[in-house]
């Protein structure tokens, strides 16, 4: 269980996107994609903060926003869990919208590296076919 938070989350230090927002977006994608199911227990704020070497208040802020959004729920004695209604009603378009910010960042980096679109799309297709 000690490796669970570091396997679940990854942060990009130096990113213009705040760390709490990176965590929120990752939980949204994990829930939408079914990797986190309703009722799944989330790692504690302290576990995540230690695994990622971030301030616990950063993780607490992310969990709080996700709770307000209805994706996470507080359970006495268990901490935060994925809310029962979290995945219901997410269409393919809504799930794709969660991926858009990541693809926009990747596209910006590809342009900065002066890579042609064909090379980038070939690489992306190759990555999609790899096993997780």
N, C-alpha and C positions, 0 to 999 in steps of 0.2 A: 504493500500500500504506500510505502514511502516514495516510490517513483511515480505514483499516480498523478499528482499535480503537474510534474514536469512533462509527463507524456500527454496530458490533456491540453496543456497550454504552452504556447511559445510566444515570446515577446520579441520585438525588434527594437533594441535600444537605438537611439539616434533617429528614430522615425518621427516625422512631424505629427503623427497620430499619437495622442496620449496613451499611456499604458492601460489605464482603466478602460478606454474605448477599445483597445485591441482585445482585452479580455471579454468585454461585452459582445463584440462582434464574433469572437470565436465560440462563445456559448451559443449565440443565436444560430450559427452555422451547424454546430454539433447537434443541437436539438432539431433543427429543420431537416438535417440529413439522417436523423435516427440513431446517431452514435450515442446520444444521451436520450434515454427514454423517461417518460413520466414516472416519478417515484425514485429515480436514481439519486443517490446521495452525492452531493458535491463535496469536494475536499474542503477542509476548514480554511478560513481566512489565513490562519497562521501557517498551515501546510503550504498553501499556494505562495504566500509571501516568502517563506523560506526557500522553497524550490526555485523560485524565479528571482530571488534576491531583490525584492521590491518592498516598499513600505506597506505594512498591513492595511493602512488606511486606503491605499490605492485599490486593493482587492475588495475591501469592504464597500467602497464606493461602487465598484462594478457590480457586486452582488446586490447592493441596494437598488441600483437602477434596474437590474434584471428582475428583482422582486416587484418593483413598481410596474414594470412592463407585463408582469404576469407569467414570465418564463420560469422563475424560481419561486419557491414557497418556503417559509420557515416552519420547521417541525420541531416541537419541543423534544429535546433529548437527541435529535438527529442532526440538527443544524439545517443547512439549506439543502433542499431537494428540488429536482425538476418538477414543476407544477403539472398536475394531471391534464390540464387543457393545453399544455405548451405546444404540442405538435399539430393538434387538430386544426384543420382549415388552412394549412399552408399550401398554396398552389405552387406549381412549378415556376410560375412567374415570380412569386414572392421569394422562393428559394433562390432563383437566379439573381434577384435583386440583392440578396445578401452577398453574392459572389462579386458583384460589380465593383465595389471599392478595391478589392484585391486585384482584380484584372486591370483596373485603371492605374494602380500603382505599378503593376508589371509592365503595362504599356508605356508608361512614363519612363521607367528604367530602360526599356528596350530602345526608346527614342534617344535617350541620353547616351546609350552605348552605340548608337547609330547602326542598329541591326535592322535588316529589311524585314517587312511583315512576313514574308514566306518562311524565313529562318525561324522567326519567333513562333509562328503557327505550327511549323514542323516540330519544334521543341515542345510546345504545349501538348500537341497530340501524342508525342512520345511519352511525356510525363503522365498523361491521362491513362495510358495503357499499362503503366507500371503498376504492380501490385503494391498495396499499402504496407 
